């Protein structure tokens, strides 16, 4: 199960309910996807195809 938290500018922000315990969020668009840690601060964990501009947009 991967509930959508919200959608913005072509990006879908979601999480997996039974994934690892560290707080994080996944971001998906038609160009790629990324995973961000959200504690203790927002930090890129993985990126698959998003540009630096897109990462800055969704990670801020």
WOPE-V696207 format. One record per pair of residues at least 4 apart in sequence whose ideal C-beta (glycine too) atoms are under 6 Angstrom apart, sorted by the first residue. I is the first residue (numbers start at 0). GAP is how many residues later the second one is. Records with the same first field share a line. If there is no record, write none. Layout:
I: GAP / GAP
This chain:
0: 16
1: 12 / 14
3: 8 / 10
4: 8 / 9
5: 7
6: 5
9: 19
10: 16 / 18 / 47
11: 16
12: 12 / 14
13: 12
14: 10
22: 15 / 16
23: 11 / 13 / 14
24: 11 / 13
25: 9
26: 7 / 31
27: 5
30: 18
31: 16 / 17 / 18
32: 15
33: 13 / 16
34: 10 / 11
35: 6 / 8 / 23
36: 6 / 8
37: 4
41: 17
49: 4 / 5
54: 4
